[in-house]
Amino acid sequence: MSTHFCLRADSLRVCTPFTILLSALALAWSPRLWSQNLGTTPTWAEAVAAYQSLRDRFPDQTHLREFGTSDVGRPLHVFSMGAEEDATLTLLVNNAIHPGEPCGVNACLDWATDMLQQGTLPSGVHIAIIPMYNIGGGLRRNCCTRANQNGPESYGFRGNARNLDLNRDFIKCDSRNALAFNALFAELSPDLFVDTHTSNGADYPATLTLIASQPDKLGGVLGPWLENTLLPELYRDMEAQGEAMTPYVHTLGSTPDDGIQDFLETPRYSTGYGALHHTIGFTTEAHMLKPFDDRVNATRLFLDVVLEAGIRHAAALRTLRNEQDALFRSAEHIDVAWTLDTASVDSLQFSGYAARYEWSPLTGKRRLRYDRDSTWTRNIRHLHRYAGTRSASVPPAFIVPQAWRHVLDRLTANGVEMTDVPRDTTLQLDVTHILQHSAGSRPYEGHHYRNIDAVEVRREDVQLFAGDKVISLDQPAARYLMETLSPQAVDAFAAWNFFDSALQQKEYFSAYVFEENAQDMIEEDAQLKREWEALRSQKKQEGSPMGHRAQLDLLYKASPHFEGTSDRYPVYAWPKGQPLPFR
Ligand SMILES: [Zn+2]
């Protein structure tokens, strides 16, 4: 039993068995236990118990099921309200991916409880809530790891049981949590998705800030609709309810005074991942310095507002998602990496606190202080246009050898349809050779993120085996496939080191033995000799004449001794304009 039960009653300093019993009974009778004004947030067990209680009280409208296991060994739960079948709108809410930011845990419990108790659950809607996603982090309960946060009294830790930030794990799926989430997401295919957080960073009056799917990156028909229709309504409705919300304060300078920029949530993040399945996503960021209860209320209000907007636009949203699907299946090229367009500067009306700079008696240096008694409202610079920096050609199909099972496991979780190569065979395919790549020297989220800087595509014979996978791009997961299997995509499996073993040469030569072979080669092949000599003289002119082994290496790589598969990206593209094989 958590000491929580004592902490909630201010006058009680000692946890008696009686108070524990009372608390347990209260939990069973009234899930409103976790409503606002208590300044506390439930543990994982308490949150699950509260949803179990709701399920028991409202068995016809609710469902609680496990959808996988977390890294720490405890099951992941999803609580459903409303009909899963035939829903005109599916909304998925994820909580406590960062368990130190639990506003959404409380908000969802109260939101669900009120809708069920008051009979206000809208019909035709399916609402799915993950009570606590990062269970391992949630079990690392502590008072203080959110150094700058105003409550609650205790909460979980950001890293999961493997010290992973789960909000960077949606593509690589190092955690069991993420792989289970991928499968749940593909199954539910939510129209709207909300991931609840608490902010870090600057101080300003707004309690809630919002990261939406970046509209330019979302692209297609959904991006403009989100930007021009849905987002203005969400900001309008929040303001009308007295809770003016602002875009996430990702400052251009050290304070909001200099302006803010849109956050680019690439597919490693929850909403970026959702965009790969044509789901519009929102990350709510409640402000860390506002009282916990205010943060819970603002997060809950956003859930109301986004649900109402979703219902208003349910039919249009479904149509747009279908159009988005068709667009990405039939595209010739799609963007797979983006950068902020710094030339495109918009303005945004923003309310901030005056920033003061003072001398710190502690460090003797200048420090920043926000003056909460001095509020300003004016237009600040807002940079929110992103431009594609890399585009990838969409092939009719990818061919992925079964050897790359860690990749195939992730595709399977995402509902990707695959056809087996029926027999051992050799096919002419478009093969990507990686000419230049570089990786970070320090680990980032369990990997050494690899930039694939230069590639060349050649049509070559590729040996395939029965059971290797042919993956058509004419399927709902087309965008997911392009942004994970195109090697230069920002969150490609290649960037997350899944194919690093393909980047190593396995066989070499001894120069003293190969010397005679090399001599024979240039005597028998006049063209080869010309190319070899041209390269040698080019290097000499460049001031870096080639040594003995380097000269032989050129000929070795042109010889049948060279393996030819090192630095060859082992995901192949079926050539455009040719009917798919094995159909
Ligand atoms: Zn967070």
Boltz pocket constraint, residues with backbone or C-beta under 6 A from the ligand:
constraints:
  - pocket:
      binder: B
      contacts: [[A, 98], [A, 101], [A, 196], [A, 197], [A, 198]]
      max_distance: 6.0
